[in-house]
């Protein structure tokens, strides 16, 4: 067999298959180069999904004239020199494959100027062949134009998606760049339409630029440090959960990555606050020593490996848990000033940006797991399966990281003085409801405030009335609370049902006719190995012949469930059955409480309203329903007075 040494053009085609998958890959590599070059302004423009044309301009350091041709050679990079540099990578790019791979499969024109040169230079490359290198003109920085992607590789070109789909990929990518580098001012134009424009200032303004006002209002600030490890950013309230994970952004040392450990930690911190098939919204920044994370896992640089996975898990779990525990579960009225402030600052920055970018481009063309149970062994060590997977750690290090995880979980979920009561303004409402009931000072809508105050009686809480037979209105000091009667009653019922389940005091409902479940051999094996789990959930279930099981009784609180659906889901989620079985029970609890709760539009009597208030205050329920929707909305007297121009 003859061994062939591949020529550079063949090698670059192969490398392009990994580095350049689609137009978004090209944008990623070019923008990362701009960021590594110290750019503070980056302008991105595409046509036809980036397939026909894409351009990235920046005001970075630029490339020296003598180095412009070298930049397109395979494995040519200014980011590393020696093997040891791989252990301390601080730049986004470093492999030296991007430009050579892009130039191998497209028509490329790059104009760049470095401060050491008097003039700029423009290089033109098609299909990996350099056609010309000539003097040019522009300010310091670089402009890269890529046309006709995969024109010389028809087999790759035909597998590209439709232009709109490719555009969406680029849009998602640019949004990550804006979030990961809020200090950089980005503009992104697709087919002549401005999609994004960021101010290049604060992370919160970057959040506003990508997701809008609602994201700023519906997220909680995150900040937690442990030694050289620090987590900051934003996590959405339970009511701001999303149908998929594309609203999750993780930035590690300025690099957007996807990591399962962090995703699981954040989801676990939410626990039962999320309904099934809903995922947390977050934009989180992790700062850590560069030698404790490996970014050289794959050419796309989206995957990373941590030196200490357990520490990372516990850090994110604690940070998010603390934010959720201390959040105010009562939403407030809209703050119109916030949107205006961000828009004003963004527009000011845009004017500067477009002015600065105008000379740059003479080539311009028109992305439910339960919270970890504290399962403890005899030595007092946390046995949570998510908490330790560090195969290379010593025995002492493993014990230390186990202790760290356990400590973070306990501190996040205990009565630590540094953690608030978990209700914010919600506790004020619930405590006043309880106090009013105990002191018999709950005031009806016909209460005569002037007469009572003249007698020296100070009102504790005032029942104002109801709106649309759905929203109950209460006045507490200078706040007015609007309460969704259905959501409030749904939460009350859910807490009662859940208490039965948590205390293992589940009432069992015998079935008039046993339910017989016939399975294939694989499904039968799964169920047989988990009979004890099913029985602990309140099911009377036994083997009833080959691959057949008989269910004689079920938990009374879910006795009306569809058995076919339940067991189908239970078996399909068998990979994590101990948790998923609990998830299914919780889902049915939510369904049952929702069906049994008072409906919106029901005209409740005063006695029924008072009873609901009493039930709400009895156990300090969380002021969001089991599906994550808010139960109460708060409006302050200052908000109302602003409406009527009594105050400015």
Rosetta blueprint (number, residue, H / E / L):
1 X L
2 X L
3 X L
4 X L
5 X L
6 X L
7 X L
8 X H
9 X H
10 X H
11 X H
12 X H
13 X H
14 X H
15 X H
16 X H
17 X H
18 X H
19 X H
20 X L
21 X L
22 X L
23 X H
24 X H
25 X H
26 X H
27 X H
28 X H
29 X H
30 X H
31 X H
32 X H
33 X H
34 X H
35 X H
36 X H
37 X L
38 X L
39 X L
40 X L
41 X E
42 X E
43 X E
44 X E
45 X E
46 X E
47 X E
48 X H
49 X H
50 X H
51 X L
52 X L
53 X E
54 X E
55 X E
56 X E
57 X E
58 X E
59 X L
60 X L
61 X L
62 X L
63 X L
64 X L
65 X H
66 X H
67 X H
68 X L
69 X L
70 X H
71 X H
72 X H
73 X L
74 X L
75 X L
76 X L
77 X L
78 X L
79 X L
80 X L
81 X L
82 X L
83 X H
84 X H
85 X H
86 X H
87 X H
88 X H
89 X L
90 X L
91 X L
92 X L
93 X L
94 X L
95 X L
96 X L
97 X L
98 X H
99 X H
100 X H
101 X H
102 X H
103 X H
104 X H
105 X L
106 X L
107 X E
108 X E
109 X E
110 X E
111 X E
112 X E
113 X E
114 X L
115 X L
116 X L
117 X L
118 X L
119 X L
120 X E
121 X E
122 X E
123 X E
124 X E
125 X E
126 X E
127 X L
128 X L
129 X E
130 X E
131 X E
132 X E
133 X E
134 X E
135 X E
136 X E
137 X L
138 X L
139 X L
140 X L
141 X E
142 X E
143 X E
144 X E
145 X E
146 X E
147 X E
148 X L
149 X L
150 X L
151 X L
152 X L
153 X L
154 X H
155 X H
156 X H
157 X H
158 X L
159 X L
160 X L
161 X L
162 X L
163 X H
164 X H
165 X H
166 X H
167 X H
168 X H
169 X H
170 X H
171 X H
172 X H
173 X H
174 X H
175 X H
176 X H
177 X H
178 X H
179 X H
180 X H
181 X L
182 X L
183 X L
184 X L
185 X E
186 X E
187 X E
188 X E
189 X E
190 X E
191 X L
192 X L
193 X E
194 X E
195 X E
196 X E
197 X E
198 X L
199 X L
200 X L
201 X L
202 X L
203 X H
204 X H
205 X H
206 X H
207 X H
208 X H
209 X H
210 X H
211 X H
212 X L
213 X H
214 X H
215 X H
216 X H
217 X H
218 X L
219 X E
220 X E
221 X E
222 X E
223 X E
224 X E
225 X E
226 X E
227 X L
228 X L
229 X E
230 X E
231 X E
232 X E
233 X E
234 X E
235 X E
236 X E
237 X L
238 X H
239 X H
240 X H
241 X L
242 X E
243 X L
244 X L
245 X H
246 X H
247 X H
248 X E
249 X E
250 X E
251 X E
252 X E
253 X L
254 X L
255 X E
256 X E
257 X E
258 X L
259 X L
260 X H
261 X H
262 X H
263 X H
264 X H
265 X H
266 X H
267 X H
268 X H
269 X H
270 X H
271 X H
272 X H
273 X H
274 X L
275 X L
276 X L
277 X L
278 X L
279 X E
280 X L
281 X L
282 X E
283 X E
284 X E
285 X E
286 X E
287 X E
288 X L
289 X L
290 X H
291 X H
292 X H
293 X E
294 X E
295 X L
296 X L
297 X L
298 X L
299 X L
300 X L
301 X L
302 X L
303 X L
304 X L
305 X E
306 X E
307 X L
308 X L
309 X H
310 X H
311 X H
312 X H
313 X H
314 X H
315 X H
316 X H
317 X H
318 X H
319 X H
320 X H
321 X H
322 X H
323 X H
324 X H
325 X H
326 X H
327 X L
328 X L
329 X L
330 X L
331 X E
332 X E
333 X L
334 X L
335 X L
336 X H
337 X H
338 X H
339 X H
340 X H
341 X H
342 X H
343 X H
344 X H
345 X H
346 X H
347 X H
348 X H
349 X H
350 X H
351 X H
352 X H
353 X H
354 X H
355 X H
356 X H
357 X H
358 X L
359 X L
360 X L
361 X L
362 X L
363 X L
364 X L
365 X L
366 X L
367 X L
368 X L
369 X L
370 X L
371 X L
372 X L
373 X L
374 X L
375 X L
376 X E
377 X L
378 X L
379 X L
380 X L
381 X L
382 X E
383 X L
384 X L
385 X L
386 X L
387 X L
388 X L
389 X L
390 X L
391 X L
392 X L
393 X L
394 X L
395 X H
396 X H
397 X H
398 X H
399 X H
400 X H
401 X H
402 X H
403 X H
404 X H
405 X H
406 X H
407 X H
408 X H
409 X H
410 X H
411 X H
412 X H
413 X H
414 X L
415 X L
416 X L
417 X L
418 X L
419 X L
420 X L
421 X L
422 X L
423 X L
424 X L
425 X H
426 X H
427 X H
428 X H
429 X H
430 X H
431 X H
432 X H
433 X H
434 X H
435 X H
436 X H
437 X H
438 X H
439 X H
440 X L
441 X L
442 X E
443 X E
444 X L
445 X L
446 X L
447 X L
448 X L
449 X H
450 X H
451 X H
452 X H
453 X H
454 X H
455 X L
456 X L
457 X L
458 X L
459 X L
460 X L
461 X E
462 X E
463 X E
464 X E
465 X E
466 X E
467 X E
468 X L
469 X L
470 X L
471 X E
472 X E
473 X E
474 X E
475 X E
476 X E
477 X L
478 X L
479 X E
480 X E
481 X E
482 X E
483 X E
484 X E
485 X H
486 X H
487 X H
488 X H
489 X H
490 X H
491 X H
492 X H
493 X H
494 X H
495 X H
496 X H
497 X H
498 X H
499 X H
500 X H
501 X H
502 X H
503 X L
504 X L
505 X L
506 X L
507 X L
508 X E
509 X E
510 X E
511 X E
512 X E
513 X E
514 X E
515 X E
516 X E
517 X E
518 X E
519 X L
520 X L
521 X H
522 X H
523 X H
524 X H
525 X H
526 X H
527 X H
528 X H
529 X L
530 X L
531 X H
532 X H
533 X H
534 X H
535 X H
536 X H
537 X L
538 X L
539 X L
540 X E
541 X E
542 X E
543 X E
544 X L
545 X L
546 X L
547 X L
548 X E
549 X E
550 X E
551 X E
552 X E
553 X E
554 X E
555 X E
556 X H
557 X H
558 X H
559 X L
560 X L
561 X L
562 X L
563 X H
564 X H
565 X H
566 X H
567 X H
568 X H
569 X H
570 X H
571 X H
572 X H
573 X L
574 X H
575 X H
576 X H
577 X H
578 X H
579 X H
580 X H
581 X H
582 X H
583 X H
584 X H
585 X H
586 X H
587 X H
588 X H
589 X H
590 X H
591 X H
592 X H
593 X H
594 X H
595 X H
596 X H
597 X L
598 X L
599 X L
600 X L
601 X L
602 X L
603 X L
604 X L
605 X L
606 X H
607 X H
608 X H
609 X H
610 X H
611 X H
612 X H
613 X H
614 X H
615 X H
616 X H
617 X H
618 X H
619 X L
620 X L
621 X L
622 X L
623 X L
624 X E
625 X L
626 X L
627 X L
628 X L
629 X L
630 X E
631 X L
632 X E
633 X E
634 X E
635 X E
636 X E
637 X H
638 X H
639 X H
640 X H
641 X H
642 X H
643 X H
644 X L
645 X L
646 X L
647 X L
648 X L
